[in-house]
Amino acid sequence: MIDNNNKIIGLIMVGFLVFIISFTPVSAVDWPMFHQNTHNTGFLVQPGDFAPKLWNFDTGSSIRSSPVIMDKTLFFGADNGIIYAVNMEDGTKAWEYKTEGAVTSSPAVIGDTLYIGSSDGYIYAIKAANGELKWKYKTGASVESSPAVVNGTVYVGSDDKNIYALNSDDGSLLWNYETGKAIKSSPNVFNDTLYIGSDDGVIYAIGAQNGSLIWHYTTGDKVQSSPAIFNGTMFVGSDDGKIYALNTTSGTVNWTYPMGKSVRASPTIDEFNYNLYVGADNGQFSCLDTRNGAHKWSVQTGAAIQSTAALSGNRTVFGADNGKLYVLNKFSGNSEWTYEPGYYLFNAPIISSPAAYGNMTYFGSNDGYLYAVNIEKKSSIISIWAYYLVAILVIIVAVIIALRILRTRFKKMVN
């Protein structure tokens, strides 16, 4: 029989274990496909031991690749052909790897390996810890599609019209499936089926194990948007200006919604309130009901939206071609914050899709910088463009003063 003293000691030990577990940092979470998961939420929970700072990281080249998060490190590519690993807490570079073409593909990170494509036609597998090459596979054209890595297989599209399935360990080809045109859409893999769009205007459902066609659906134009999957439905945009909701099993249409212009951004799904968030090339950002396509609210940004929205708490975050990052209340669409790193004069398109990490958001811009901002506090570090703006104002003031002095002297000479 256990005496009272032993009971007390046991309770103390259990309490201590619960305390330790509750304060253990969140372990590294994989980022296996475009925008993290099948819903394209682009969000990870911030670990308790993370000490974020506001910072900017300069690549000197446009960033169209979307950053991914793994173990407090950001991975992304740039148009200068370099793949970067950056420390999330202070913005310092951990390593870089040079390819022979622009990197607009976004990485997938599984365990200790990063997978990404380049316009040099290669698919790369790189050690996430130090940037060393593990293997690379040559396709027939640029790889702008972002890989999905599921059950030891890397799935990715290429501008050579093919979808590739590669062994994640050694890069050996398992199968490929040829579509009618280039593939810029990124695959979504769910329940042993791969879903992807092609520039031939077709949405494909393909067996992930053997590359056999299950069904296909033809839209009215290119499909460069990447699918999201939720509740037995695949959601994707098309250059014909519509959002399509298709049954994942049969490919039959559940509903469509007209956005008014090309939809190259990918839908983001909030499973808790049946909301779909997506932007279009006419600057419209909309919230739709995933169940029937009913319109809930829209916001007009005035510039094309190719950035896929991330979810963070009660907010949805995305960039636009006017150089602004938008933070909206996900229930009402009301603006909570708009961040403009270029201060209007130096604005550059934000095509890169943001990655949300708790209250922090990370995104790339065509101005060459990767930005770390706090959307909860609505704060950011002063960007380099602010100093350029001040310099321009100083020059303008100096010119005005000089002109006034010259005018005064000229009047004196005349008189």
N, C-alpha and C positions, 0 to 999 in steps of 0.2 A: 504493500500500500504506500502511495506517495504522500509524504508529510507536507505540511503547509509551507515550510521553508523551500522545499524543492519546487512546489507549485509557483511560489513567488519568483524564484530564480528562472523557472521556465518561461513565465510571462514576460520577465524583463528581457530574456534572450529573444523571444519572438518579437517583442516591440522594437528591440535594437535592429533585428534583421529587416523589419518593415521600414524602419527609418532609413537604413542604408540603401535598400532597394529603391525607395522613393526619391533618393537624391543621386542615384547612379545616372551618369550621362546617357543620353539616347545613343544607341549603337548606330554605326554607319548604315544608312539605308541605300539600297541600290536605286539607280535611275535608269530603268531598262529600256525606255523608249521615249519618243518625242514627248516633251512636256510631262514626263515622269510616269504617267499611268494611262490606263485605257480611257479615263475621263478627261485627260488633258488638263488637269488642274494646276500643274506647275508649282505645287506647294509641298514643303516638308516642315515637320514640327521642329522647332529650334531646341537643341539640347540645353540642359540646365547650366552646363559649364561653358557655354558659348559667350564670348565677350565681344560683341560687334562694335565696329567703328564705322564712321562715315569716310568714304574714300573714293578716288577715281583712279583707274588704271589705264595708262596710255599705250596703245598698240601702234599708233601712227598709221593705222589703216582702218577702213570701214569694217564694222562688226555686224554681220547679218546672221551669223550663227547664234543660237540661243544658249545661254549658259546653263549648265547642269551642276548639281550639288552632290558631293560625296565626301563624307568625313571632314567637314569644315573646309573643303577645297572646292573652288569653282573651276570647271573645265569648259572651254569654248574655242572656236576658231575665228580667224580674221581673213580679210581679203588679201593680206600679204602672204598667205599660205602657211601661217604659223598656228599651231595648236598650243594653247596656253593652259597652265595650271596656276591658279592664283589663290593665295591664302585668304580666306573669307574674313578673318578677324581684322587684318590690317592692310590688305590689298597688295602685299608683296608677292613677287613672282616666285613660284616654287620651281617650275621648269618650263621649257618650251621645246616643241618639236617642229621642224621645218618640212613641209611637203613642197611639191613642185607646182602647186596651183592654189587658187583662192579656196578657202574653206568656209562654205556657207552652210554645210551640213551641221547639224547639232549632234553632240556626242550621246552615246549611251554608256553608262558605267555599271559594270557588274563585278562585284568582288574587287579584285586587284587589277582589272583590265578596263581600258577605255576603247570604245569602238567608234569610228567616225569616217566619213567620206571626204574626198577632195576633188576639185575640178581637174586634177591631174589624172583622174580615172581610177584611182586606187581606193580601196577600203582598208583602213589601218586598224590594227590592234596594238595598243600601246600600254605599257605598264603604268598604272595610275600613280604609283609611288614616286617614280623617278623619270618618266618620259622615255624609257627605252622601248624600242620597237620589238614586238613579239612576232608579228607577221603582217604581211600586206597582200591584198588580192587585187589583180588588175582586171577592171571591166573595160568595156569598149568605148567609154565616153565619160564625161564629167559625172561625179556623184554629188548631187545636191540634196537628195533624200537623206533623212536621218535614220540610222539603224534602230531596229528593235531586236532585243536579245532575249529569247525565251527558251528555256529547257535546253541550253547548250547550243543553240542555233542563232546565227546572226542573219536577220532578214533586212534587205535594203534594196531600193530601186536605183537605177542608173539612167542617164540620158541616152544610153544605147538601146532603150526600150525594154530592158530586162529587169525582172525581179530576181534577186539572188538569195539563196539560202546557203550559208557557209557554216562549217564546223567552227565553233567559237574557240576551240583549243589550238587549231593549226591553220585555219583559213581554207581548208579544202572544200571544194564545191560539192554540195549535197544535191541541189537541183537549181534550175533556173526556169523562169516562165516569161515568154516574150509577149509584150503588148504591142499596140499599134504605133505608139510614139514614145517620146521621152517621158521618164517618170521623175517628177520632182516632189510628189506627195510622199509622206512618210508612212510606213506600214503600222497598222495596229493589229496585234495578235491576241486572239481571245478564243478559248475553247477549241484549240487545234485548228483555227481558221485565221488566215491572214486577210486583212481588208486594206485596200489601197486604191488610189486614183491614178489616172494616166492622162497625159496630154492628148490622147486620142478621144477624150471625153467620156471614158468608160470607168465605172467603179467595179473592181474585181473582188470576189471572195474566192480564196484559193486554199486548198488543203495544206496546212503548215508542214505536214510530214512528208508529202510526196510531190507537192507543186501542181496537183491536179485542179482544174477549174471546177468550182462548185456552182457558182452563178455569176452573172455579170449584168450590169444595168447601165444603159447609155443615157448620158445627160446631153445638154445642148452645146457644150463647149468643154475646154480643158478642165481637168480636175487636179489642181495643185494643192488644194486644201488637204489636210491630213485628217483621217476619220477619228471620231470619238465613239465609244460604245457604252451603252447603258440600257439595262432592263430589256435586253433582247432586240435592241434597235441600234443601227449604225447611223451616225450623223456626219454629214460632210457638206462642204460648199463647192460650188462650181463657178467657172467663169461665165456661165449663162445667167448668173445673178441670183441663183436660188440656193436655199439650204434644203438638203434632202434627208429624210428620215426613212431608212429602209429596214425591213425585217432582216435580221442577221442570218436567219436560216434559209429563207427563200428568195431574198432580194426584192420582194414586193414593196411597193411604196405605201408607207403609213401616212405620210403627209409631206408637203413641200411648202416653203415660205419664200416669197420674192423679196430680196434685199435691194433691188434696184440697180445693182451693178456687180461686177465680178467679186466673188468671195474667195480670196486666197488665204485668208486667216483660217485657222482651224477652230471648230466649236469647242467650248469648254463646258463641262457638265457639272452641275452641283446636284449630287444625288439626294441631298436632304430636303430640297424644296422643288425638285423637278424643273430646274431652270437650265436653259442653254444660253450661253453668252457668245456672241460672235460679231466681228466687224466686217465691213465691206469697203470696196474701193471708192464708194461715194461718200465716205466719212461717217456713215451711219453705224452705230454700235447698238445692238439690240439684245433684249432678253426675251426668250421664247419659252413656252411650256413644252417640255420634252414629250408629253403625252399626246398632244394634238396640234402642236405648232402655233397655238394661240399667242398673239402678241401681248407682252406684259408692259414693256416700256422701251423707249429708244432715246439715244443721245446723238446729236450731230456734232462731230468734231471739226468738220470743214476740210478734212484731209484724208487721203486713203489710209485704211487700216489693214496692214498685213501681219501685224503682231498678234499672236494668240494670247488671250487673257489668262492671267493667273488668279487663283482665288486665295484670299488671306483673311480669315475671320469673316466679318460681314462686308468685305470689300472685294471688288474685282479690279485688276490692274492690267493695263495694256499701253502700248505705244502707238504713235501715228506718224504719218509722213511729214507732219508739220513740226516734228521735233519735240513733241510734248509727251510726257508720261501722264496718263489719266488714272486717278484713283476714285472709283465710284462706289457708292453704297449699292450692294448687290441686290437689295430688295426694291429700292426706289429709282436707282439710276442717278440720284443726286450727287453732285461733285463734292468730294471730300478734300481733294488736293489735286493740283496740276503742277507738275514739275517741268521746267523748261531750261535745261542746262545750257542752251545756246543763247539765252536772253534775246530771243527773236532774231537779232542780226546774224547770229552764227548757228541758227537752228539747222539740224541735219535729220533726215528721216530716221525713225526708230522702227526698224523692221524686226529686229531681234525680239523674241518673246521673253518676258520677264520670268525670273525664278523667285518665288517667295519662300522665305525662311523665317517663320514666325512673323514678327513685325518688320523685318528687313526685306527689301526687294533689290534684286540685282538684274541689270539689263545692259545690253550693248547698244551703241548708236553708230550711225554712219559717220559721225565726227571722229571716230577712232578710239573713243573712251568706253570703258566698262564702268558703270556707276553703281555704288552701294548707297542706298537711301533708306531712311526710316519712315515708313508710311504712317505709323502710329503717331509719331511726333512731328510729322510733316517737315522733316529736316534732311539736309544734305550738306556736303562740304562745298565750299565755293569753287565753282569750276574755273578752269583756265580762261574760259571765254569771258568771264566777268572782268578779268584784268585787261583783256583786249578791248572790251567795251569802254573801260575807264580810260585807256590809252587813246582811243578814238575821240572821246569827249574832251580830253586834255588838248589834243591836237586841234579840234574844232574851236575850242575856246581860245587857244593861242593864235590861230588864224584870224579869228574875229578881232582880237585885241590888236594884232599886227595891222590889219586893214584899217582899224580906227585910227591908229597912230599915223599911218601913211596918209590917211584922209585929212587928219589935222595938220600935218606938215604941208600937204599940198595946198590947203586953204591959206596957210600962212604965207607960202611962197606967192600965191596969186595976189594976196592982199599987199 
